[in-house]
Amino acid sequence: MANKLYLTFVEQLKQNPLIFTMVGLIIGSESKEIEGFTGIPFQAVGIFAFILTIVPLVPLFRKVLLWLKKRK
């Protein structure tokens, strides 16, 4: 298999979860302004931002839970 010049979304998510979390927080904090520019309801923008913020952190939560279980 040849070396890929690009990474898929999931590969990027695994390598850089903090970037997606920060983008989600920024989008969530600016949801009212986004509604003004695009007409998309701020609740929908907030839900998208929440998902974008939480999903990258799931592998981190799993690692912490496994670490806590091993510790017992």
C-alpha positions as CSV (number, residue, x, y, z in Angstrom):
1,M,0.0,0.0,0.0
2,A,1.4,3.4,-1.0
3,N,1.8,6.2,1.5
4,K,-1.2,8.4,1.6
5,L,-0.7,12.2,1.2
6,Y,-3.9,12.9,3.1
7,L,-5.6,11.6,6.2
8,T,-9.2,10.6,6.5
9,F,-11.4,12.5,9.0
10,V,-11.3,9.6,11.5
11,E,-7.5,9.4,11.3
12,Q,-7.3,13.1,11.9
13,L,-9.7,12.8,14.8
14,K,-7.6,10.1,16.4
15,Q,-4.3,12.1,16.0
16,N,-5.6,15.6,16.9
17,P,-8.7,15.4,19.1
18,L,-7.8,18.7,20.8
19,I,-8.2,20.7,17.5
20,F,-11.7,19.4,17.0
21,T,-12.6,20.1,20.6
22,M,-11.4,23.7,20.3
23,V,-13.3,24.2,17.1
24,G,-16.4,22.9,18.7
25,L,-16.1,25.3,21.6
26,I,-15.5,28.2,19.3
27,I,-18.5,27.4,17.1
28,G,-20.6,26.9,20.3
29,S,-19.6,30.2,21.7
30,E,-20.4,32.0,18.4
31,S,-23.7,30.3,17.7
32,K,-25.8,33.5,17.8
33,E,-23.5,35.2,15.3
34,I,-23.6,32.2,13.1
35,E,-27.4,32.3,13.2
36,G,-27.2,35.9,12.1
37,F,-24.9,35.2,9.2
38,T,-26.5,31.9,7.9
39,G,-30.0,31.8,9.2
40,I,-29.4,28.4,10.8
41,P,-31.0,28.3,14.2
42,F,-28.6,28.7,17.1
43,Q,-29.9,25.5,18.8
44,A,-28.9,23.5,15.7
45,V,-25.5,25.1,15.7
46,G,-25.1,24.5,19.4
47,I,-26.0,20.8,19.0
48,F,-23.4,20.5,16.2
49,A,-20.8,22.2,18.3
50,F,-21.6,20.0,21.3
51,I,-21.2,16.8,19.2
52,L,-17.9,18.2,17.7
53,T,-16.7,18.9,21.2
54,I,-17.6,15.6,22.9
55,V,-16.9,13.0,20.2
56,P,-13.2,13.5,20.0
57,L,-12.9,13.1,23.7
58,V,-14.6,9.7,23.8
59,P,-11.3,7.7,23.3
60,L,-9.7,9.8,26.0
61,F,-12.6,8.9,28.4
62,R,-12.1,5.2,27.5
63,K,-8.4,5.3,28.2
64,V,-9.0,6.9,31.6
65,L,-11.7,4.4,32.5
66,L,-9.4,1.5,31.5
67,W,-6.6,3.0,33.6
68,L,-8.9,3.3,36.6
69,K,-10.1,-0.3,36.2
70,K,-6.5,-1.5,36.1
71,R,-5.6,0.5,39.1
72,K,-8.1,-1.4,41.4
